[in-house]
Amino acid sequence: MTTNPQQIRQTVAEHYGSLARRAAGLQDAAVTTHACCGDDCCAPANQEETIPLTASTSAAVCCDDACCVSEPMTDEERSLIKGLYAQDEVAGLPPAALDAAAGCGNPMAIAELRAGEVVLDLGSGGGIDCFLAAKQVGPAGKVIGVDMTPDMVGLARKNAADVGATNVEFRLGEIEVLPVKDASVDVIISNCVINLSVDKAAVFAEVARVLKPGGRFRVSDIVWTRTRPEDAETAEDWAGCIAGALELDEFFAGLQSAGLINTRADAVRFLDENRGLASALLSAEKPAEA
């Protein structure tokens, strides 16, 4: 199995940055091979620099302006995302929020959000779950989305402006080191993101740190319901939400080690029953103060 955390992190960031640029309808400078390009044609001149979220993203680095234009999401792909939510939930959301979605479930189904609550979305992507949460907590509440990919944060902020979500804020950061104050969040949600982290103990510790006493953890994620197989080995398998998925008992143990209680799976939907790969809705709480 790939054990280089930096390689895994870079691959994950490139994968979801590419998804964000595709959703925004931009030319994708992260693509390194294309039918009409040379192998290096679409690579950024400086791999370390952040690619700005503008319509001219790849003009300076691609041999042909039309060469690396991302294909828009197909109706079939978009319907798969919509299938995770009730139709009236996603009505009115910007198409780019759907196109950037890469979830495996609907954490809103178990979040039990109330007006005025503060919600934190780990790996918020294009913002779909943040916008749904914002409707439920209302103007007196607040939703914070954290994502490690600059392109996703830029896209989510544009989507927020398009949808008029004034009670949503998107922050660039890592879920292992959250840019969020201690004990400031009522509910943490996430959708198929924790499996992407190379340091899940740090994620669970951060969950416990930022939740208020009595706060709720309500996420959707990929898990193994039996012993993890040995054939998911590459960094690409991490980006595909397979190699980094925990066994269900490991997930619960990680939450419990961080001090959370009442760990449970509210629903499990098998993606590959023979191998034990599943999408699960997972819950826990931070103990209330005595």
N, C-alpha and C positions, 0 to 999 in steps of 0.2 A: 504494500500500500504506500502511496505517496506520503512522505513524512516531512517534507519541506514546507513549513507554515507560510513562508513568504511566497513560494510558488503557488500554493493553493489560494492564498489571499489575492494574489495578482490575477490569477485565472478567473476567480469569482468576480472580481471587480470589473475585469474586461468584459466578461459575459453579460453582466447586468448593465454596464455602461452602454454596451452595444444595443441591448434591448431598449434602453431609454432613448437612444438616438433613433432607433427604428420607430418607436412610438411617436416621437416628435416629427417624423418624416424627414430626418436629416441624413445627409451623406455620412456613412459610417467609417470614420478614420481608424477604427479598431480592426477592420477586416484586413487580413494580410494576403488572402488569395481571392481571386474573382475571375470569372471566365474571360473578361475583357482586360484584365490587368496583369502585370507581372507580380511575382511573389511579394515584392516590397513596395508596390505602387501605392497602396493605401495605408502604409504604416506611418504613424506620426514621425516627424523628423527627430523629435526628442521624446522618447518613451516616458520620461519622467514628468513632462509638463502636462498640466490639466488641459484637456481639449474643451474649448469654450462651447457653450450650447448656443450656436448661431447657425443660420442657414448656410453659411460659407465655411462650415467646419472643415471640410476636406479639400477646399479649393487650392490651398497652398501645398498640400502634401500628396495629392492624387494626380496621376497622369492624365485623367480624363474626368471632367466634372460629372459626367453621367455614369462613370464607371462604378462607383461604390455607393450609389443611392440604395438605401435599404428598401426592401419590398414592404409595403404596408401589411398589417395583420389581415389575414383572410377572415371572411365571415365565419368560417368553421372554427378557426382558432379563437376568435372573439366569443363565439357561442360557448366554447368550453369554459371560459372564464365566467361568462354570465350564468352558466349552469351551476356555479357554486353559490349563487345568490338568488333571492327572490327577484322577479322581474321588476317589481316596484321599488326595490332597494337601489338598483343601479340606474333607474330612469333619471335622465337629466344630467348624469355625470359626463364630463368631457370624454370623447372617444379615446384621447391619449391616455387617460387614467386606466381605461380598460386594456388598451394595447400594451401598457407597461406592466400589467398585472402578471404575476407568476406564482400565484398562490396554489395551495393544495386543498383548501377548505375555506370555511367562513367563520372566523373567530367571533364575528358579531352575533352568531347564533347562540353563543354561551356567555357573552360579555355582560349581560344584564346591566347595561349602562343606565345611569340616572341623571337627571338634569343637574347641572352644576359641577359634575365630576371632572377631574383632570385625567386624561387618558394618554398613555404613551404607546406608540407603535414602533416595535423593533424591526428595522429594515422596512421602512415605509414605502419604498419604491415610488411609483407614480402617484400614490396617495389615495387609492380607492378605499381602503379600510378607514383611513383618517377622515375622509369626507362622510362616510356612513356614520362613524362615531360622532362627528361634529353635529350631525342632525339630531342625534339622541341626547347629547349633553346640553345642547342649546347654547344661546349666547352667554349664559352665566358660566358655562363650562369651557374647557380648553382641551385641545388635542395637540400633542407634540409628536411629530414624525422624525425619526432618526435614521439616516441612511449613510453608508460609507462611500457611495458613488456620487461624485459631483454632478454627473449628467442626470442622475435620478432626482437629486435635490432640486436642480434647476427646472426639470420638467414638472415636478410636484408643485413647486412655487407658481409656475405658470398655470397649472391646472387649478390651483387654489384661487388665483385671480379670475380665471375663466368662470369658475362655479360660484364665486362670491363668498368663499368660506373664510370669514374674517376671524373665526375662533380656532384656526389651525395654523401651526407654525412648523416649518420643516428645518431641521438642523443637520449639518454635515458632521458625522461622527461615527464611531464604531460601537457596536453593542457590547463589546468587552470593556469599554471605557466610556460610559454614557455621559454626554454633556448635559446632565440633568442633576438638580439638587437632591440632597438626601431627603428621604421621607416626604416627597412632594407630589406623588402620583397615586391616584385612587385605583386605577386599573391599567395593567399592561396587556396589550394585545400583540400578536405577531402572526404572520402567515407564511409558513414554509421558509423561515430564515434562520432559526437557531441551528438547524442542521448544517448550515454553511460555515459556522464559526469553527475555527481550529482550537479555541480555548473556551469550551462550554462551561467549565468551572467558573471562569471569570464572568461569563454572561449571567449565570445563576446568582453569583455574588452581587452583581450590579442590580439584578432584579430585586433582590432582598434589600439592597441599600436604598433604592429610589422609591420603593413602595411605602406608603403610609402604613402604620400599624392597622391591621385589618384589611389591607389592600388586597386586590384580587389579581391573579395571573390567569389569563384566558387566551390560549394560543391554538393555532393549527400548525401541525408540523408532520414531517415524514419520520416514521419510526420503523424499527424492525421488531416484530412480535415474536421472533425466535432468534437463535444465534445468528449474528451477522455473517454473511458469506464472505469468502476471501477473494471473490472475483471482481470487486469494485476497487480499483487500485489507482486510477489516474486522477490528476487534478481536474480533468473534465468531468469525472464521476462526482467530484465534490460540487462543481458548478451545477451538475444535474441533480443535486439533492439526494444522492444515493450513498456515496462513500462516507459522508460525514454524519449520516443519520445514526442516532443512538438506538440501542435496544430499549424497549419500553421501560424495563426495570432500571436501566442506566439513567434514563431521563428522570424518572422519579427519584432515584438516589441522589442525583445531582441537585435537584430542587430541595430535597430534605437536608442535604449537607449544608446548603446555604441558609437553612433555617425556616423554610416554608413547610406548611402543613396541609393536610387534606389533599394530597396528590392523587389524581385520578384521571382516567380517560373517560370522557363523556360520550364519545362516539369513535368508532374505528371503521374505516372504509378501506378494504384491501385493494391495493394496486396490483399486487402479485401474490396471491394467497399461497401458492406453492413455495415461494421463497420467504414469505412472511413480511413482505414490504407493504406498509399501510400508511394512509393519511389519518391522523388522529386529532381530535379536539381534546386538548389537555388543560387541566385546571389545577390550581393550588391557591393557597392564601398565606399572607404573612400574619403571624399571630398578632392579636390585638394586645394593646398594653394592659397589664394587670391593674 
